[in-house]
Amino acid sequence: MDLGLKGRVAFVAAASRGLGRAIAEALAAEGARVAVCARGAGITEVAAEIGRSHGVETFGVVADVSVPADVERAVRAVTAHFGSIDILVTNAGGPPPGPFESHTADAWRRAVELNLDSVVNLTRAVLPGMKERRWGRILNVTSIAVKQPVDGLILSNSVRAAVTGFARTLANEVAPFGITVNNLLPGYTRTERLEQLAGANAKAKGTTPEAAFAAWEQQIPMGRVGEPHEFAALAAFLASERASYITAQSVAVDGGWIRSLV
Ligand code: NAD
């Protein structure tokens, strides 16, 4: 199937590694021109590597998505470089794990800035251009937690729910402009974030990271954690021309982990 992504411009936030990087690679593999951001200067080399691997034009910009001024500057830089942004993928690191009483008020504020405000600010910056061109794709990386909260991840469980409410409402507002808004829900997927969660989990339970992985694998019907490219394939499809009538959805890539009917 030709996804119709050749020449489209995608901006994938928080893409130096993990799920963001895998999405950037998947879009580049389909011929999209791809901009990526992350906090460290290494993002320029990441962009160059993606460009070399897939033979497309890429652009890297240093930005902390939890800082509103960085978001505005990054979107301005990408727009100046490519002329427009057709596809926005909002993404960021995950908030720290731990039970309610382990998090200070400041930790809650930071989680909101990192995983909610970043989505709102990125969207605010790209939306006018998408509306003008009457075409756009907004994809938010959230979590399986929006359908089945994950024990010990109260910050993530709470803030992703807010993103889901935002996206569901925005989808209706922008549908008349040919813009779709969907959420991608990663299940347990092999990235540095998952290694960190396994470490934290092991420490809390007095076991090992290997035992944490084994316990997760037992909960997953597929019997294994996912790979970033398996998650990224969904992003490429939902970003595509082919997904023009799919909006306001939260779609999981979780090996069957969520136990709900829909
Ligand atoms: P990761 O930690 O492996 O990678 C995170 C990426 O975000 C890195 O490129 C990092 O440089 C970048 N980043 C972090 N904070 C940033 C900031 N403030 N500004 C700009 N860039 C920033 O994480 P991942 O596994 O790829 O997860 C991506 C998102 O998906 C996270 O929000 C995570 O909580 C969520 N998620 C992951 C899983 C999983 O199993 N991997 C499951 C559910 C949800």
Residues whose N, C-alpha, C, O or C-beta is under 5 A from the ligand:
A	BS01	NAD	A14 A15 S16 R17 G18 L19 G20 C37 A38 R39 A63 D64 V65 S66 A92 G93 G94 V141 T142 S143 I144 P186 G187 Y188 T189 T191 E192 R193 L194
